[in-house]
Amino acid sequence: MTDSNRQPSSATSGLGLGVGLRTAHFAHILEHQPAVDWFEIISENFMDCQGRPRYVLDQIAERYPIVMHGVSMSIGSSDPLNLEYLRKLKRLADEIGARWVSDHVCWTGIAAKNTHDLLPIPYNEESLRHVCDRIRIVQEILERPLVLENPSTYVTFRDSTMSEWEFIRRMTIESGCQLLLDVNNVYVSSVNHDFSPTEYLDSIPADRVVQFHLAGHTDLGTHCIDTHDGRVVDRVWELFRYAYQRGIRASTLLEWDANIPEFDVLHAEVLKAKAYLMSAQAEPSDVDDVSPELASVRPTIPVETTVDRAAATRRNAIPQPALFSRAEVE
């Protein structure tokens, strides 16, 4: 039996527990073939890339399940869909046997200019119809369901007439797409926009979620930024457990895209998910009795898990959301 056919532990669901594939870990993975269940790649880092990065990806794809995660589809843009981009995306997915292809509920540019950022969209009937129409086209080209991730956001729109979670719920029903539920993004946005993260999770259609994302973020006091540069904080782990108790079962992946540690540190962080899932299985399934702390409108990260703001400032005077759409170079 090859490694790609290994079964995830009974404490997990779907593909099990995975991590993002980054060039810093290429050598370690090829040499040690670590007991991670699966890998997620940034699609754009390999769509036009050959040479050693593609060779390494092909080697890893022979041993592990691979999922593709994109940052440039721009499903919410008013620009026409980039058909050449979609053809390249499909070709890569077919060549490496990707289990699914994902991107974000956002737009990334206008007038054929890529901002290299994941920009928010207004949540109203017009934008819902627009996004659903484009999802259907993408799914026809890819010949598979599209998986879309809830974004972390820092502004809202006066033109929005519904909540983000209502928009996402209706989007899945009307387009037939599936969901990548980023629990850290739910937390970050709940802090930035003063909504209840548990109300958000309560509204997500559990049967449409195929993947979880977990990640670290930077808390600046007045707001949080999705930086993917450290460990997952306790409140995000608790939301992850809450989602499981709500009946959401999905493959789980840890993102760590800046200040990347040694592979063993990365792997150990995602393995924490097993303890949270096992505790969720052991506890009563009645999740209506939510602790006031978890259900609070403005969550507060415990001091011991808060990012060192002085260190964050030294690293980067203005922390930026994690986004890696340029090809990585070893």
N, C-alpha and C positions, 0 to 999 in steps of 0.2 A: 504494500500500500504506500503510495506517495504521500508526502507531507500535505499536498493540496487536498487530500481526501480525509485529513484528520478531523475528528469530531470535537466540537467545542465542549467544554465542561457542562455538566447538568445544571450548574448555577447560572449559565448564560443562555442566550437565545440567538437564533440565526447563525451567522458565521462565528459568533463568539466575541472575543476581545482582540481588537487590533490597534495598530498605531500607524501614523503617517510615515510613508517612505521618504527619507531625506538622504541626500548625498553623503552627509556626515557619517551615516551608518552603513553605507554600502559594503565596505570591507568587512565589518563585523558580521553582517548578515550572511554574506557569502561564505565566510570562514566558519562561523559557529552555527548557522541555521537555527536560530533561537526558537523556542517553543511559543512563539506568538501565533495566534490563530489566523490572522490575515493582515493585509496592508492596504492602505489607501494612498493613491498617488494624486498629485496636482496634474490634471489633464494637460494643461498648456505646457508643462515642463517636458513633455515627451511627444507631443503631437508633431513637432517639426525637428525632433532631436534624434540623431542616430549615434554612431560612435559608442563610447563606453557607457554613457547613461542608459541608452536603449539596450545594450548588451546585458547590463546588470538587471534591468527590468525584466528582460526575457528570462534570465536565469531564475529570478525570484518568482516570476509568474508560473514557472514549471513546478515550484514547490509549495506555493501559497496561493490562496484566493486573492484576487486583486479587485479593488473597487476604484472607479475613477471619479474625481471630484474637481469640477471646473470653477473658474472665477471670471470667465469672459463671455458667457453666453448672452448676457444682457437681456434676459427674458422680459424685463419690464420697459425696455427702451422703445422710443417711437421710431427709431431707425429700422429699416427692413432687417430681418434675420440674415445673418452672415452664412449663406449656404455653403461656401467653401470651408468655413470653420466647422460647420456641422458635418460635412463629408469627412474631414480629417478626424473629427471626434469619433465618428462611426468606424472608420478604418482602424483606428487605434484600439477601440473597444473590441472589435472583431479579432484583431491580431493577438491580443493578450488574453482574450476570454474573460473580459471584465464582467463581474457579477451584476453590476448596474452602473449607471452614469448619473451623476448628480451635479447640481449647480445651486444658485441662490435665487431667492425671491427679491430681485433687485434690478437695477440697470447700471451699466458700467461706462456708458459713453453716449455721445450724440454726434451726428454729422461725421460718422466713421472715425471719430477720435476716441481712443480708449483712455479713461481717466486712471485706470489701474486702481480703482476703488469700488466698493460695493455700496451703491447709493440707494437710499430708500425711495419707495414709491408711495403715492397717496392710496389710501384704502377706500375706494368707492366703487360704485357699479360700473362706471366707464373703464376704470383701470382693471377691474376684475374680468370684464369681457375681453379686454385687450390681451391680458396675460393668458387667459384660458385659450383664446384663439391661437396664440403663438405656441403654447404648450402642445396643442394638438398637431401643429405642423412639425414641431421638433420630434414628437413621438413617431410620426409617420416616417420621417427621414431616418431616425435612429433604429426604427423597427423594434422598439422596446419602450416600456413606460419610463418617463423622465422622473427622477427623484429631485425634489427641490427642498432647500434648507431655509428655515426661518432666519432672518438676518439679525445682527445686532445693529441698533439704530441710535442716532444721537439727535435727530430732529423729527418733528411730526408736521403734518400738513393741515391747514384750515379746511381744505377740500375733502378730507377724510370723513366718511359717514359711517364707518364701522371700525371695530377694533381689528388689530392685526390677527388675532386668533380666529375671529369670525371670517376674515378674508381668506385665511389659509384653509379653514374648514370647507368653505364653499368652493375654493379653488380645486381642492382634491375631488370633491363630488362632481363638479361641472366639467373638469378636464380629464379625470381619470388618472392623474399623476399620483406619485407616491411621495412620502415625506422623509426628510432627514431632520430629525428633531435635535437641534443644538440646545442642550440644557443650559450651557453657559450663556448663550445668546439670550435665552429667556430671562435669565437672572440679570444680565447686564442691562437689557432694555427695560426690565421692571424697575431697576434703580433709576435709570435715566428718565423714565416717563411716569413714574409713580403709579404703577399698576400692580395687581397681585399676581405673582408668578404661578400660584396654584390655580387661580381662575383661568389663566392661560392654558395650563396643562389639562384642566378639566374639560376644555372645549376641543382639544385635539382628537380627531378620530383615530383611535388606537389601531384599527385594522389597516390604516394607510401608512403607518410608520414602519420603515424597513431598517432605519439606522439611527443611532444616537451619536452625537458629538459631545465630548467633554473637553474642557480646556481651562487654562488659567487666564486671568485678566488683571488689569491694573485698576485699583480703586483710588481715585483722586479726591475722595471726600464728597464733592458735589456731583460727581458722575463717575461712571466706570467706562473703561475702554477695553475692547476685546483684543488683547495683545498676544495671546498664546505664548507667553514667555515664562511660564512657571507652573507650579503645581495647581491642581484643582482645589478650590477652597471648600470648606465644610458645607456652606449653604448650597453650593451647586451639587455636591454629593447628596445632600438631603433631598434636593429637588429631583435628582436622578432616581433615588429610592421611591419618592412619591409617585413619579411617573410609572414606575414598575408596579406599584400598588394599585395604580389606576388601570392596570391591565395592558400597558404598552410593553410589548416584547419585541426587541430589535437587536441587531448586531451593534456592538458598542465600540467606538473608536476614540482614542485620546489624540488631540492635536497639541503639538509643542513645536512652534515654528521660529522662535527667537530665543537666544541664549540656550541653544539646544544642548542637553546633557548627554552623557554617555548612554549607550543603548540600554544597559541594564537598569539605569535610573528611570528612563522613559517607560520601560516594560513594567517595572515595579509599580509605577504610578497607575497604569491602566489596570493592573491586577487587583488594585483596591476595590474595583467595581464588584468583584466576586463577593467580598464581605458585605457590601451594601445590598446586593441582590439576595444573598442568603438571609440577611436579617429581615428583608422585606418579605421573603417567603415564610419566615418564622413568625412574623407578627400578624395580628388579625387583619383581615382584608378591608375592614371598615375604615376608610380614609376620610370620612366626613368629619371625624374628630381630629382636625388639624391643629397643631400647636399654634398659638398666637404668633410666635416668632417666625415660623415658616410662612404663615399666611399674611404676614404684615405687608402693608402696601409699600413701605420703604425699608427693605431688608438692610441689616447692618452686618457686615462681615466680622466675625470674631477677631480680636486683636492678634491672636496667635497665627491666623492664616492670612492676614492682610499683607499685601505686597509691600515691601520696604519702599516707601515713596522716595526717600532720599536716594536709594540705589537706583530706582527707576529714573529719577531726574538725572543722575550722573550718566546713565546709559543713553538717555535721549530726552532732551529738554521738553519735548512735546511727544508723549507716547502716541503711537499710531496704531490703528487697527491692523491686525495681521492680514496680509495679502501678498501672495507670492505667485505672480503670473509670468514672471520672466524665467527663462530657463536657468536652472541652477548650474553652477560651474564648480567642479571639484578643485 
